[in-house]
Every structure is written in structure tokens, then in C-alpha cells.
């Protein structure tokens, strides 16, 4: 006989939501968490502040998701941003809306969300959280007809078994493995026959081939436009905002956002180019006229010194290396060709992107269980009856701004209702 109705593997936002929803509906729920505490990764989100969701309407929300945003329509129809806000606030956590429609706890502490979810689950007599319980494999009764296989439960590390005919995999991806996201769910989904698109870290700093001088490390560029293109010149990404130079490349909001569009080509062996428009508000022809005016009105100034008219001081030495213009040249000596090189640098400072940081410094996982093999209404596997898959395990990822957590909460809710 089963010793629970539902087994939930993983205590992240998807797993905790599913456990609470299912237990409130009378299901006997066992949540198995491999770490000492569930929700460790949830507590890191939004730099510890927990950007729960974004209040954009669905038509604006869906374009932030890939590779198949349509998969989320059913789950969002059941439980979207307004429902999530109500759900969390009813647990006793007041929320607030900030710039860009982002929703955070009023306290600014992600731990408040985690504690409220765990407290609500543990208050229900039909729910149990078992900590330090790593699932090794699914217990599946074989059958001559693959469609007749029966799910019986799970086997834990150490040999113990937990029995139930419904199992939800919600173990998270591969990023921040110290929180327990080590890819166990992919292995379990594959055991059931699912196709797993190679998981790779995303929303992560990008590394450059060109050495970044120490003077530039930590330099923040505000109000610039970053674009990423492939070897054939196709533009993969473009966004206006803020970025930062690191000791090995670029980071900051728009560079992190760009990585969603860069990591998969990089893993395929492509070399990409980053293009930085340092003066995006000024069209090239107008900027050229301004350069001519500045050169004429400051004719006796040395080029190295005059670069600060157009660039942050930390960028001047790097610009000199790129432009190959003598630093002690007077501005009235700058040729038309040299001026055009300066214009090109200001409008299109180019870097070669060759890689990205690893899973320890990446916010989300790109890749996962093929959504074509999962029912979008219930999150139930189309390959094995009784198996459900939710959260970051699915081949879905999104931009920063609360979009990824909403996917986790919505798929967890849909699975919790279905089981």
C-alpha cells in the first residue's frame, strides 16, 4: 500500500507551492528535500530580496519566456501574477511593487517567503517535509507495453523507499549547486524516458577574448546599448541599460540579460561579438559633427587628455590601445580617418565573447525536460502516468525581473491542483 498520495521531490518554489496546494485539497503529501532545509535557492533570488513575479499583463509577460512561451498559457490561466500576490500575502507576507512591475516582499527579505510557505505546509496534518532525503531513482513496474508501466514511488539514497502512485519532480536545474540543484531531476526524468535538452547555465556574466585592463574592472557604464551578434552578423540581442566590466569580461543587468541569447550558441562552438554603443542617444552623424567641433575648439590639447571629453577616465587607456592613435598627438593633428575610428569606437566598441561563468555564478538553467512531453494543463508526463514535472526542470527560461519565479510558482500550482 502507498504511504502517501503524492511524493514531491524538491523543496524549491515549485515543490513548496505544489505541496501546499495538494495538501490543502486533502492529499497526503510527502515532500522530499535532499538538503537540511528546503528553499535554499529561493532565498538567494533577487539578491536575497526575492523578486517573486512581474505584474506585466500576459501578452507582455510571455515574450520574456523561451523557447516555447505558449506552453505556459494554461498554467498562467490557472495561477498568474495577481493570484501569486494574493497567495503569498494570505500567508502573511506583505508585498510591494517596484520599478518595472517587479514584486518583492515589503521586508526585502526572501527568507520571509520561504518561512511562510514551510510554516503553512507543516501546519497541515496531511503534509510532511522530510529533509536530507535524496531520491536515487523512480520505482517503476515494467510492462510489455511501455504505456502500461506503473509508477510506484521512489527509492532514496541509503535504500529507503517512499511509496505513492503520483510523483512530482521539482528539483530545480543545475545552477547554485550548493543549494541542492545538482541536476538530479534530469536523471530521474530521463529514467522515465524523457528527452532532456542539455542544461546549461544562463543569466550569467560573459567572458571576453580581449584582456580587460585592471583600470576597467568594476567600471559601470550607464545608459549604453549592448548588442550581441554571431559570426554571420545576425543580431541575437540588443538592449539599453547598465553594464559592468569584470576582470574577464562583461556583467551587469544588460550583459546578464544578453547571456540568455548567448550561452546556447557558445556551447555549440560559436564565437560571438558584443557591440557597445557608448552614445546611444546621439545618432552617428550628429556625434561626428560634435567630434569635429570638439577637435577644432580644443586643438592644442593632447589626445590622451582630450579622450575624457567623450569617455570615462577608466576607458581612456583601453581606447588608446584600440584606436592606435598617439597619446601625445594634438587634437588639431587628428586626421579624418582617425576621427572616424574614434567615432566607430564610441558607437560600436567591439568585444569577442568566448564563454560565460559557470553554474556557481549563474541565476538560471537553460534547457531541461522537453515541454512537448509534458501536459501543459497538469504538468503530468505524457510518457509515464502519475509522473509530474514542474519548475526549472522544464525546458523554459526567462529574462530577469520576476519572470522565472512566476514560471516555478505557476507550474507548481498547476501540478498541485492536478495531483
C-alpha positions in Angstrom: 0.0 0.0 0.0 1.2 3.5 -0.7 2.2 5.5 2.4 1.2 8.8 0.8 -0.9 10.0 -2.1 1.7 12.3 -3.6 5.5 12.5 -3.4 7.1 15.8 -4.2 10.8 15.7 -5.0 12.5 19.1 -4.3 11.6 21.9 -1.9 12.0 25.0 -4.2 9.2 27.4 -5.1 7.5 24.9 -7.5 7.7 22.0 -5.0 6.6 24.0 -2.0 3.7 25.5 -3.9 2.6 22.1 -5.1 2.8 20.6 -1.7 0.7 23.3 -0.1 -1.9 23.3 -2.8 -2.2 19.4 -2.8 -2.3 19.1 1.0 -5.0 21.8 1.2 -7.1 19.7 -1.1 -6.8 16.7 1.2 -4.0 14.8 -0.4 -1.4 13.1 1.8 1.8 14.7 0.7 5.4 13.9 1.4 8.0 16.5 0.2 11.5 15.0 -0.1 14.3 17.6 0.2 17.9 16.5 -0.3 19.3 19.4 1.8 18.9 20.1 5.5 16.5 22.9 4.6 14.2 23.4 1.6 14.1 26.7 -0.3 17.8 27.5 -0.2 17.8 28.7 -3.7 14.6 30.7 -3.3 16.4 32.6 -0.5 19.1 33.7 -3.0 16.8 35.1 -5.6 16.6 38.8 -6.3 19.9 39.3 -4.4 18.3 37.9 -1.3 15.2 40.1 -1.8 13.1 37.6 -3.8 11.7 39.1 -7.0 8.5 36.9 -6.9 6.9 38.0 -10.1 6.3 40.8 -12.6 2.9 42.5 -12.9 3.1 42.8 -16.7 -0.1 41.5 -18.4 0.2 38.1 -20.0 0.6 39.5 -23.6 3.7 41.4 -22.4 4.8 38.7 -20.0 5.0 35.8 -22.4 7.6 37.3 -24.8 10.1 37.3 -21.9 9.9 33.4 -21.9 11.6 30.9 -24.2 11.9 28.6 -26.0 8.1 27.9 -26.1 6.2 30.5 -24.1 2.9 29.1 -25.3 3.4 26.1 -23.0 2.8 28.5 -20.1 -0.6 29.8 -21.2 -2.6 27.1 -19.4 -0.7 27.3 -16.1 -0.8 31.1 -16.2 -4.5 30.8 -16.8 -4.9 29.0 -13.5 -2.4 30.9 -11.4 -0.7 34.1 -12.7 0.9 37.2 -11.1 -2.2 38.6 -9.3 -3.1 35.1 -7.9 0.5 34.7 -6.7 0.5 38.1 -5.0 -2.8 37.1 -3.2 -1.4 33.6 -2.4 1.8 35.0 -0.7 0.1 37.8 1.1 -2.5 35.4 2.5 0.4 33.5 4.0 1.2 36.7 6.0 3.9 38.2 3.8 3.1 41.8 2.6 4.4 42.5 -0.9 5.3 45.7 -2.7 5.6 46.7 -6.4 8.8 48.4 -7.6 10.1 49.8 -10.8 9.3 47.8 -13.9 6.4 45.9 -12.2 8.6 43.8 -10.1 7.1 42.4 -6.9 9.1 41.9 -3.7 8.4 41.3 0.0 7.9 44.6 1.8 10.6 43.5 4.2 13.1 43.0 1.4 13.9 39.5 2.8 13.4 36.4 0.6 13.5 34.3 3.8 10.1 35.6 4.8 8.6 33.9 1.7 10.3 30.6 2.3 9.4 30.5 6.0 5.8 31.3 5.3 5.5 28.5 2.7 7.2 26.0 5.0 5.1 27.0 8.0 1.9 26.7 6.1 2.8 23.2 4.8 3.9 21.9 8.2 0.7 23.2 9.8 -1.3 20.8 7.7 -1.8 17.3 9.1 -1.7 15.7 5.7 1.7 17.1 4.7 5.2 16.2 5.7 8.6 17.6 4.8 11.4 15.1 5.0 14.8 16.7 5.0 18.2 15.2 4.0 16.3 12.8 1.7 17.9 12.5 -1.7 16.0 10.5 -4.3 18.1 8.0 -6.2 15.5 6.6 -8.6 11.9 6.2 -9.5 10.2 2.9 -8.8 8.5 1.9 -12.0 6.9 -1.5 -12.6 7.9 -2.7 -16.1 5.4 -3.9 -18.6 5.5 -5.5 -22.0 3.7 -2.4 -23.3 5.6 0.7 -22.3 2.3 2.6 -21.9 1.3 0.2 -19.2 4.2 0.9 -16.9 3.2 1.8 -13.4 4.8 4.3 -11.1 5.0 3.1 -7.5 7.2 5.6 -5.7 10.8 6.5 -5.2 14.0 5.0 -3.7 16.1 7.2 -1.5 19.9 7.3 -1.1 20.6 4.6 1.5 17.9 2.2 0.3 14.7 3.5 1.9 11.6 3.6 -0.2 8.6 6.0 -0.2 5.5 4.7 -2.0 2.9 6.7 -3.9 1.4 6.5 -7.4 1.9 10.2 -8.0 5.4 11.8 -8.0 6.2 15.4 -8.9 9.8 16.2 -9.9 10.6 19.8 -8.8 14.3 19.6 -8.1 15.5 22.7 -9.9 18.2 23.0 -12.5 22.0 22.9 -12.2 22.8 26.5 -11.0 23.9 27.2 -7.5 24.5 23.5 -6.8 25.4 24.3 -3.2 21.7 24.8 -2.6 20.9 21.3 -3.8 20.3 22.0 -7.5 22.7 19.4 -8.9 20.6 18.0 -11.8 19.0 15.0 -10.0 15.7 15.7 -11.6 17.1 15.4 -15.1 18.4 12.0 -14.3 15.1 10.9 -12.9 13.1 12.3 -15.8 15.4 10.5 -18.2 14.8 7.3 -16.3 11.1 7.7 -17.2 12.1 8.1 -20.8 12.0 11.9 -21.1 14.3 13.7 -23.6 16.4 16.3 -21.7 17.7 19.2 -23.7 21.3 19.8 -22.5 21.1 22.0 -19.4 23.5 25.0 -19.4 23.9 27.9 -17.0 22.2 31.2 -18.1 21.7 34.7 -16.9 25.4 34.8 -16.1 28.4 37.0 -16.8 30.1 36.7 -20.2 33.8 36.3 -20.8 35.8 38.1 -23.5 38.8 37.1 -25.5 40.3 40.6 -25.2 42.1 41.2 -21.8 40.2 43.6 -19.6 42.7 46.2 -18.1 42.6 46.4 -14.3 41.5 50.1 -14.6 38.3 48.9 -16.3 37.4 46.2 -13.9 34.3 47.3 -11.9 33.6 50.2 -14.3 29.9 50.7 -14.6 28.6 52.0 -17.9 25.1 53.5 -17.6 22.7 54.4 -20.5 24.6 52.3 -23.1 23.3 49.9 -25.7 24.7 46.3 -25.8 24.1 44.1 -28.7 25.3 40.5 -29.4 25.8 39.1 -32.9 27.0 35.8 -34.3 29.8 35.2 -36.9 27.4 35.8 -39.8 26.4 39.2 -38.4 22.9 38.2 -37.2 21.9 40.2 -34.2 20.9 37.9 -31.3 20.2 40.5 -28.7 20.0 44.3 -28.2 19.1 46.2 -25.0 19.6 49.6 -23.5 20.7 50.0 -19.8 23.6 49.4 -17.5 26.6 47.0 -17.7 29.8 46.4 -15.9 33.3 45.3 -16.9 34.7 42.3 -14.9 38.3 41.1 -14.8 37.4 38.6 -17.6 34.5 40.1 -19.5 31.2 41.8 -19.0 28.4 41.6 -16.4 25.6 43.9 -15.1 21.9 43.9 -16.0 22.1 44.1 -19.8 25.0 41.7 -20.1 23.3 39.2 -17.8 20.2 39.5 -20.0 22.3 39.1 -23.1 23.6 35.8 -21.8 20.2 34.1 -22.3 20.7 34.5 -26.0 24.5 33.7 -26.0 25.1 30.6 -23.9 23.5 28.1 -26.3 25.5 29.4 -29.4 28.6 29.4 -27.2 28.0 25.8 -26.2 27.7 25.0 -29.9 31.2 26.3 -30.5 30.2 29.7 -31.9 32.2 32.8 -31.3 30.1 35.9 -30.7 30.6 39.6 -30.8 29.5 42.1 -28.2 28.9 45.7 -29.5 28.7 48.5 -27.1 27.2 51.8 -28.2 28.6 54.3 -25.6 26.5 57.2 -27.0 23.2 55.6 -28.0 21.2 58.8 -27.6 23.2 60.5 -30.3 23.0 59.4 -34.0 26.3 58.7 -35.6 26.2 61.7 -38.0 25.4 64.1 -35.2 28.1 62.7 -33.0 30.6 63.1 -35.8 29.7 66.8 -36.0 30.3 67.1 -32.3 33.7 65.4 -32.6 34.7 67.8 -35.3 33.6 70.8 -33.2 35.4 69.4 -30.1 38.6 68.8 -32.1 38.5 72.3 -33.6 37.8 74.1 -30.3 40.4 72.1 -28.3 43.1 71.9 -31.0 46.1 72.2 -28.7 45.0 69.6 -26.2 46.8 66.2 -26.2 44.6 63.4 -27.5 45.1 61.2 -24.4 43.9 64.1 -22.2 41.0 65.0 -24.5 39.6 61.5 -24.6 37.9 62.4 -21.3 35.7 64.7 -23.2 33.9 61.6 -24.6 34.8 58.7 -22.3 35.1 57.7 -18.6 38.7 58.1 -17.4 38.9 54.3 -16.8 38.3 53.7 -20.5 40.9 56.1 -22.0 43.9 53.8 -21.9 41.9 50.9 -23.4 40.6 53.3 -26.1 44.2 54.4 -27.0 45.2 50.7 -27.5 42.2 50.1 -29.7 42.5 53.3 -31.7 46.2 53.1 -32.2 46.4 56.9 -32.1 49.5 58.5 -30.5 48.5 59.6 -27.0 50.6 62.9 -27.2 49.1 63.9 -30.5 47.5 67.3 -30.6 43.8 67.4 -31.5 44.4 69.7 -34.4 46.7 66.9 -35.8 44.0 64.2 -35.7 43.2 63.1 -39.3 39.8 62.4 -40.7 40.5 58.7 -40.7 41.5 58.8 -37.0 38.3 60.8 -36.2 36.2 58.1 -37.9 38.0 55.4 -35.9 37.1 57.3 -32.7 33.5 57.7 -33.8 33.4 53.9 -34.5 34.7 53.2 -31.0 32.1 55.4 -29.4 29.2 53.9 -31.4 30.5 50.3 -31.6 33.2 49.2 -29.1 33.6 45.6 -30.0 34.5 42.6 -27.9 34.8 38.9 -28.7 32.6 36.7 -26.4 34.1 33.3 -26.0 32.4 31.9 -22.9 30.5 32.5 -19.7 30.7 31.9 -16.0 29.8 28.5 -14.6 26.8 27.2 -12.7 28.0 28.7 -9.4 27.6 32.2 -10.7 24.5 31.8 -12.9 21.0 32.6 -12.0 19.0 30.1 -14.0 19.4 26.9 -16.1 18.6 26.9 -19.8 17.5 23.6 -21.2 15.7 20.7 -19.4 12.8 18.3 -20.0 11.2 18.8 -23.4 7.9 20.5 -22.8 6.4 18.6 -25.8 6.4 15.6 -23.5 4.5 17.3 -20.6 0.8 18.2 -20.4 0.7 22.0 -20.1 -2.6 21.9 -18.1 -1.5 19.5 -15.4 2.4 19.2 -15.8 1.8 15.4 -16.0 4.3 13.4 -18.1 2.9 12.2 -21.4 5.2 9.2 -21.1 4.5 7.9 -17.6 1.2 8.2 -15.9 1.4 9.7 -12.4 4.7 11.5 -13.0 4.6 15.3 -13.0 7.4 17.8 -13.8 7.5 21.4 -12.7 9.7 24.5 -12.3 13.2 24.9 -13.6 13.4 21.2 -14.7 11.3 22.1 -17.7 12.9 23.5 -20.9 11.7 27.0 -20.1 13.7 30.1 -19.0 13.0 33.8 -18.9 14.5 37.2 -18.5 15.3 38.7 -15.2 12.6 40.7 -13.5 10.4 38.1 -11.7 9.6 36.0 -14.8 11.4 32.9 -13.9 9.9 32.6 -10.4 6.4 33.0 -11.8 7.1 30.0 -14.1 8.1 28.0 -11.0 5.1 29.0 -8.9 2.6 28.6 -11.8 3.8 25.2 -12.8 4.0 24.1 -9.2 0.4 25.3 -8.6 -0.9 23.5 -11.7 0.8 20.3 -10.7 -0.5 20.6 -7.1 -4.0 21.0 -8.4 -3.7 18.1 -10.8 -2.4 15.6 -8.3 
